[in-house]
Amino acid sequence: MSDAARPGPFRGRRLLLVSTNYAPELTGIGPYATQLAEHWAASGARVRALTGMPHYPSWRLEESYRGVWRTVEIRGGVGVHRRRHYVPPRQTALKRAAFEASILATGLIAPPPGRPDAVVSQMPSLAGGVIGARLARRHRVPYLPVVQDLMGAAAAQSGIRGGGRAAAVAAAAERYALRGAALVGVIHESFVPGVRALGVDPGRIRLVPNWTHVQGPTADRAATRARLGWPEGTPGSCTPGKCPQTGLEVLVRRPPRPGIRVVLMGDGNQRDALRARAEGLANMEFLEPAAAEEFTDVLAAADVLAVTQRASVLDMSVPSKLTSYFTSGRPVIASVADEGGTADEVRRSGAGVLVAPEDPAALLEAVQKLAADPAAAVALGAEGPRYVARHLSREAGLARFDDLLAEVLRDGQGSGRR
């Protein structure tokens, strides 16, 4: 039964979703915010989204929104209220602070009109969490933040310039945004200790894992490889890349061995620096972002899919790309800290192998090993779609959020706690 045909538990409810990222952005938390808002709208709720201008993952304002300060769109039955904000082309602590401050200012000065029955926010951004808390308090309604990343920990662990000084400020903003919430959703259990450390009662924390927001591959794999110019018999690894904490420089720190092609796909803010470091490497390729309808086809055309993080990244981020990787049916090589949330998810899926972070020799050796054993690679990759079907389906993910919102609305208390 489609969302539109299913009786809605939130029919007539007025919901405000605050998320800096939203469609047409195709990666990161934007697709989750969009699908969640449209799901609730299809169930009969009156949903408004307060969001920014499309800019992610390239960290460049989308051309059609240049010069636009405020706009209202209707997308999938949702009233999408966009507000202008600063977009830093490169990430430093100071520029990130200016980004957050501009979102905070425009969101609080010009929120969507009307009184919602509940406010839901996606964190990050920090500003989105603070805006959600302030608007819920203003209207005396329940507030439900969902933690996708812990930005205080991110500032400390990511390695961006000035990150250490920013960590305390970010943690203070997170504490403000979370402490007075009716309930707090976290997408992975590894976030729970960090959220508790911010002063949230563990009895108010709920686990709501993300779902896979993409469709499985449909194109012929050999045809996709031919279109991309990837010869059969040449093992290749592919990774979309976006953020400083991803540690993608491990892929260009040592030249790939002959016979291995490394493909970096995407338009993230590390692209230019990585391209410069990879200059002269014949078997290193950079691809433009794939369109939504062919994204998993490109992933499925690779022999292995790599996810990389700095060794310091433990409990602040679980890459959203993992759900797409699992859907593609290809084995995952995770160059991540063994005790972090990303490693936990790869182990749980059974769809990949772990190697030491920031170790290019170990990463390339793992690629070569899987390339030499196609049967093992196929067996690993096949576990990904099975894991998605068991735990990461869209229906299951949205149902978890329905239960969380229903609990918040049923209790109807806590939005004013401070």
C-alpha positions as CSV (number, residue, x, y, z in Angstrom):
1,M,0.0,0.0,0.0
2,S,1.4,3.4,-0.9
3,D,1.9,6.2,1.6
4,A,-1.0,8.1,0.0
5,A,-3.4,5.2,0.4
6,R,-2.4,4.3,3.9
7,P,-4.5,5.7,6.8
8,G,-2.3,8.3,8.4
9,P,-1.7,8.4,12.2
10,F,-0.8,12.1,11.9
11,R,-3.7,13.3,9.7
12,G,-4.4,17.0,10.4
13,R,-1.2,17.4,12.5
14,R,0.9,20.5,11.8
15,L,4.6,19.5,11.7
16,L,7.7,21.6,11.2
17,L,10.9,19.9,10.1
18,V,14.1,21.9,10.4
19,S,16.9,20.6,8.2
20,T,19.6,22.7,6.6
21,N,19.8,20.1,3.8
22,Y,16.9,19.0,1.7
23,A,16.0,18.0,-1.9
24,P,17.3,18.5,-4.6
25,E,20.5,17.5,-2.7
26,L,21.1,13.8,-3.4
27,T,23.6,12.9,-0.7
28,G,24.1,13.4,3.0
29,I,21.1,14.0,5.3
30,G,19.1,15.9,2.6
31,P,17.4,12.7,1.2
32,Y,16.4,11.5,4.6
33,A,14.8,14.8,5.6
34,T,13.0,15.0,2.3
35,Q,11.6,11.4,2.4
36,L,10.6,11.8,6.0
37,A,8.7,15.1,5.4
38,E,7.0,13.7,2.3
39,H,6.1,10.5,4.1
40,W,4.3,12.5,6.8
41,A,2.7,14.7,4.3
42,A,1.4,11.7,2.4
43,S,-0.1,10.4,5.7
44,G,-2.2,13.5,6.0
45,A,-0.1,15.8,8.1
46,R,0.4,19.4,7.2
47,V,4.2,19.5,6.9
48,R,6.5,22.5,6.5
49,A,10.2,22.3,6.1
50,L,12.6,25.1,7.1
51,T,15.8,24.6,5.1
52,G,18.7,26.2,3.4
53,M,19.6,26.7,-0.2
54,P,21.0,23.6,-2.1
55,H,24.8,23.5,-1.8
56,Y,25.8,20.0,-0.7
57,P,28.2,18.2,-1.2
58,S,30.0,20.6,-3.5
59,W,29.7,23.5,-1.0
60,R,28.7,25.7,-3.8
61,L,25.3,27.4,-4.1
62,E,23.2,25.7,-6.8
63,E,23.1,28.0,-9.8
64,S,19.3,28.4,-9.9
65,Y,19.3,29.7,-6.4
66,R,21.9,32.4,-6.8
67,G,20.5,35.8,-5.7
68,V,17.6,34.2,-3.9
69,W,17.1,35.3,-0.3
70,R,13.8,33.6,0.6
71,T,11.5,31.3,-1.3
72,V,8.7,28.8,-0.7
73,E,8.3,25.7,-2.8
74,I,5.8,22.8,-2.8
75,R,7.7,19.5,-3.1
76,G,5.9,16.2,-2.6
77,G,3.1,17.9,-0.6
78,V,5.5,19.7,1.7
79,G,5.8,23.5,2.0
80,V,9.6,24.0,1.7
81,H,10.7,27.3,3.1
82,R,14.2,28.2,2.1
83,R,16.4,30.9,3.6
84,R,19.6,32.3,2.3
85,H,22.9,31.5,4.2
86,Y,26.6,31.7,3.7
87,V,28.2,28.8,1.9
88,P,32.0,28.4,2.7
89,P,33.9,26.8,-0.2
90,R,36.5,25.4,2.2
91,Q,36.0,24.2,5.7
92,T,37.8,25.9,8.6
93,A,36.4,26.4,12.1
94,L,35.9,30.1,11.5
95,K,34.1,29.6,8.2
96,R,31.9,26.8,9.6
97,A,31.0,29.2,12.4
98,A,29.9,31.8,9.9
99,F,27.9,29.2,8.0
100,E,26.1,28.2,11.2
101,A,25.5,31.8,12.3
102,S,24.0,32.7,9.0
103,I,21.6,29.8,9.1
104,L,20.6,30.6,12.7
105,A,20.0,34.3,12.0
106,T,17.8,33.8,8.9
107,G,15.9,30.8,10.4
108,L,15.0,32.6,13.6
109,I,14.2,35.9,12.0
110,A,11.9,34.5,9.3
111,P,10.6,31.0,10.3
112,P,7.6,29.5,8.5
113,P,4.3,31.1,9.7
114,G,1.8,29.3,12.0
115,R,2.0,27.2,15.1
116,P,3.1,23.6,14.7
117,D,2.0,20.7,16.9
118,A,5.6,19.5,17.0
119,V,9.1,20.5,15.8
120,V,11.5,18.0,14.4
121,S,15.1,18.8,13.5
122,Q,18.0,17.1,11.9
123,M,21.4,17.6,13.4
124,P,23.7,18.7,11.8
125,S,23.6,21.5,11.3
126,L,24.1,22.9,14.8
127,A,22.0,25.9,13.9
128,G,19.2,23.7,12.8
129,G,19.1,22.1,16.2
130,V,19.1,25.4,18.0
131,I,16.4,26.8,15.7
132,G,14.3,23.8,16.3
133,A,14.7,24.1,20.1
134,R,13.9,27.9,20.0
135,L,10.8,27.5,17.8
136,A,9.4,24.7,19.9
137,R,9.9,26.7,23.0
138,R,8.4,29.8,21.4
139,H,5.2,27.8,20.5
140,R,5.3,25.6,23.6
141,V,5.2,22.4,21.6
142,P,7.2,19.2,21.8
143,Y,10.7,19.2,20.2
144,L,12.3,16.1,18.6
145,P,15.9,16.4,17.4
146,V,17.5,13.6,15.4
147,V,21.3,13.3,15.7
148,Q,22.9,12.3,12.4
149,D,26.4,13.6,13.5
150,L,27.8,14.9,16.7
151,M,29.4,18.2,15.7
152,G,31.3,18.8,18.9
153,A,33.0,15.5,18.4
154,A,33.4,16.2,14.7
155,A,35.2,19.4,15.4
156,A,37.6,17.6,17.7
157,Q,38.1,14.5,15.5
158,S,37.9,15.9,11.9
159,G,41.3,17.5,11.7
160,I,40.0,20.8,10.1
161,R,42.0,23.9,11.0
162,G,40.8,25.4,14.3
163,G,38.7,22.4,15.1
164,G,40.0,21.9,18.6
165,R,38.9,25.4,19.6
166,A,35.5,25.0,18.0
167,A,34.7,21.7,19.8
168,A,33.7,23.3,23.1
169,V,31.5,25.9,21.3
170,A,29.8,23.2,19.2
171,A,29.2,21.0,22.2
172,A,27.6,23.9,24.1
173,A,25.2,24.4,21.1
174,E,24.4,20.7,21.0
175,R,23.8,20.7,24.8
176,Y,21.3,23.6,24.4
177,A,19.6,21.9,21.4
178,L,19.2,18.5,23.0
179,R,18.8,18.9,26.7
180,G,15.3,20.3,26.6
181,A,13.9,18.0,23.9
182,A,11.0,15.7,24.6
183,L,12.9,12.8,23.1
184,V,16.2,12.6,21.2
185,G,16.7,10.3,18.2
186,V,20.1,8.9,17.3
187,I,20.9,7.0,14.1
188,H,23.5,4.7,15.7
189,E,24.0,3.4,19.2
190,S,27.6,4.6,19.1
191,F,26.2,8.2,19.5
192,V,24.5,7.4,22.8
193,P,27.4,8.0,25.1
194,G,28.1,11.4,23.5
195,V,24.5,12.4,23.7
196,R,24.3,11.4,27.4
197,A,27.5,13.4,28.0
198,L,25.6,16.5,26.8
199,G,23.1,16.1,29.6
200,V,20.3,14.1,28.0
201,D,18.6,11.5,30.2
202,P,19.3,8.1,28.7
203,G,15.6,7.3,29.2
204,R,14.8,9.9,26.5
205,I,17.2,8.6,23.8
206,R,15.7,6.5,21.0
207,L,17.5,4.6,18.3
208,V,16.2,5.4,14.8
209,P,18.7,4.0,12.2
210,N,18.7,5.5,8.7
211,W,17.3,3.6,5.8
212,T,18.6,3.1,2.3
213,H,17.2,6.1,0.3
214,V,18.3,4.8,-3.1
215,Q,17.0,2.1,-5.4
216,G,19.1,-1.0,-6.2
217,P,21.1,-1.2,-9.4
218,T,19.1,-2.0,-12.6
219,A,21.6,-1.5,-15.5
220,D,23.7,-4.3,-16.9
221,R,27.0,-4.1,-15.0
222,A,29.2,-4.9,-18.0
223,A,27.5,-2.2,-20.0
224,T,28.0,0.4,-17.3
225,R,31.7,-0.5,-17.0
226,A,32.0,-0.1,-20.8
227,R,30.3,3.3,-20.7
228,L,32.6,4.5,-18.0
229,G,35.7,3.1,-19.7
230,W,36.5,0.6,-17.1
231,P,38.0,-2.5,-18.8
232,E,37.1,-5.9,-17.6
233,G,39.9,-7.6,-15.7
234,T,41.1,-4.3,-14.2
235,P,40.0,-4.3,-10.5
236,G,38.7,-0.9,-9.4
237,S,37.6,0.7,-6.2
238,C,35.1,3.5,-6.1
239,T,34.3,6.0,-3.3
240,P,32.1,9.1,-3.2
241,G,33.8,11.7,-1.1
242,K,32.7,14.8,0.7
243,C,34.0,15.8,4.1
244,P,37.3,16.5,5.9
245,Q,36.8,13.7,8.4
246,T,36.5,11.1,5.6
247,G,40.3,10.8,5.3
248,L,40.2,10.3,1.5
249,E,43.8,11.4,1.2
250,V,44.7,7.8,2.1
251,L,43.7,6.9,-1.5
252,V,46.3,9.2,-3.1
253,R,49.0,9.0,-0.5
254,R,50.5,6.0,-2.3
255,P,50.1,5.4,-6.0
256,P,47.8,2.5,-6.8
257,R,49.5,-0.6,-7.9
258,P,49.5,-1.4,-11.6
259,G,46.3,-3.1,-12.6
260,I,44.2,-1.3,-10.0
261,R,42.1,1.7,-10.9
262,V,40.9,4.0,-8.1
263,V,37.9,6.1,-8.9
264,L,36.8,9.1,-6.7
265,M,33.2,10.1,-7.6
266,G,31.6,13.2,-6.4
267,D,31.8,17.0,-6.1
268,G,32.9,17.4,-2.5
269,N,35.1,20.2,-1.1
270,Q,38.1,17.9,-1.1
271,R,38.0,17.3,-4.8
272,D,40.4,19.9,-6.0
273,A,43.0,19.1,-3.4
274,L,42.8,15.4,-4.1
275,R,43.0,16.0,-7.8
276,A,46.2,18.0,-7.3
277,R,47.8,15.3,-5.2
278,A,46.8,12.7,-7.7
279,E,48.3,14.5,-10.7
280,G,50.3,12.2,-12.9
281,L,48.8,9.0,-11.5
282,A,47.4,7.2,-14.6
283,N,45.2,4.8,-12.7
284,M,43.5,7.4,-10.6
285,E,40.2,8.7,-12.0
286,F,37.8,11.4,-10.9
287,L,34.1,11.2,-11.9
288,E,31.5,13.8,-11.7
289,P,28.6,13.1,-9.4
290,A,26.3,10.4,-10.9
291,A,22.6,11.3,-11.4
292,A,20.2,9.8,-8.9
293,E,18.8,7.3,-11.4
294,E,22.2,5.9,-12.1
295,F,24.0,6.3,-8.8
296,T,23.8,2.7,-7.6
297,D,24.5,1.4,-11.2
298,V,27.9,3.1,-11.0
299,L,28.6,1.8,-7.5
300,A,27.6,-1.7,-8.7
301,A,30.0,-1.4,-11.6
302,A,33.0,-1.2,-9.3
303,D,34.8,-4.2,-7.9
304,V,34.9,-2.9,-4.4
305,L,33.6,0.2,-2.6
306,A,35.9,2.0,-0.2
307,V,34.9,4.0,2.8
308,T,37.6,5.9,4.6
309,Q,37.8,7.9,7.8
310,R,40.6,9.4,9.9
311,A,41.8,7.3,12.7
312,S,40.5,9.8,15.2
313,V,36.9,9.5,14.0
314,L,35.2,7.2,16.5
315,D,31.7,8.3,17.7
316,M,30.7,11.4,15.7
317,S,29.7,10.1,12.3
318,V,28.4,7.0,10.5
319,P,28.6,7.8,6.7
320,S,25.3,7.9,5.0
321,K,27.0,6.4,1.9
322,L,27.1,3.0,3.7
323,T,23.4,2.3,3.1
324,S,23.9,3.0,-0.7
325,Y,27.0,0.8,-0.7
326,F,25.1,-2.1,0.8
327,T,22.3,-1.7,-1.7
328,S,24.7,-1.9,-4.6
329,G,25.7,-5.5,-3.9
330,R,29.5,-4.9,-4.0
331,P,31.9,-5.7,-1.2
332,V,33.0,-2.8,1.1
333,I,36.5,-2.1,2.3
334,A,36.4,0.2,5.3
335,S,39.6,2.0,6.3
336,V,38.2,3.1,9.6
337,A,38.9,2.9,13.4
338,D,38.0,-0.6,14.6
339,E,36.2,0.7,17.6
340,G,34.0,3.3,15.8
341,G,30.4,3.2,14.7
342,T,31.3,2.7,11.0
343,A,33.3,-0.4,11.7
344,D,30.4,-1.7,13.8
345,E,28.0,-1.3,10.9
346,V,30.3,-3.0,8.4
347,R,30.8,-5.9,10.8
348,R,27.1,-6.2,11.4
349,S,26.2,-6.2,7.7
350,G,28.8,-9.0,6.9
351,A,29.3,-7.1,3.6
352,G,32.8,-6.0,3.9
353,V,36.3,-6.1,5.5
354,L,38.0,-3.7,7.8
355,V,41.5,-2.4,7.4
356,A,43.6,0.0,9.5
357,P,42.7,3.7,9.0
358,E,45.1,6.0,7.2
359,D,47.1,3.1,6.0
360,P,47.2,3.2,2.1
361,A,49.3,-0.1,1.9
362,A,46.6,-2.0,3.9
363,L,43.8,-0.6,1.8
364,L,45.4,-1.4,-1.5
365,E,46.3,-4.9,-0.3
366,A,42.7,-5.5,0.6
367,V,41.6,-4.4,-2.8
368,Q,44.1,-6.7,-4.5
369,K,43.1,-9.7,-2.2
370,L,39.4,-9.4,-3.2
371,A,40.3,-8.9,-6.8
372,A,42.2,-12.2,-6.7
373,D,39.2,-14.0,-5.2
374,P,36.1,-13.1,-7.2
375,A,34.0,-15.7,-5.4
376,A,34.8,-14.2,-2.0
377,A,34.1,-10.7,-3.3
378,V,30.7,-11.8,-4.7
379,A,29.8,-13.5,-1.4
380,L,30.6,-10.4,0.6
381,G,28.8,-8.1,-1.7
382,A,25.6,-10.3,-1.7
383,E,25.4,-9.7,2.1
384,G,24.7,-6.0,1.6
385,P,21.2,-6.2,0.0
386,R,20.3,-8.9,2.5
387,Y,21.2,-6.6,5.3
388,V,19.3,-3.8,3.7
389,A,16.2,-6.0,3.4
390,R,16.4,-7.1,7.0
391,H,17.2,-3.8,8.7
392,L,17.5,-0.8,6.4
393,S,14.4,-0.8,4.2
394,R,12.7,2.5,3.7
395,E,9.4,1.1,5.1
396,A,11.1,0.0,8.3
397,G,13.0,3.2,8.7
398,L,10.0,5.5,8.3
399,A,7.9,3.3,10.6
400,R,10.5,3.8,13.3
401,F,10.2,7.6,12.9
402,D,6.4,7.3,13.0
403,D,6.7,5.5,16.3
404,L,9.1,8.1,17.6
405,L,6.9,11.0,16.6
406,A,3.7,9.3,17.9
407,E,5.4,8.9,21.3
408,V,6.4,12.6,21.4
409,L,2.9,13.7,20.4
410,R,1.3,11.3,22.9
411,D,3.4,12.5,25.8
412,G,3.1,16.1,24.7
413,Q,5.5,17.3,27.4
414,G,9.1,18.2,27.8
415,S,9.3,20.8,25.0
416,G,9.6,23.5,27.6
417,R,12.2,21.9,29.7
418,R,15.4,23.7,30.0
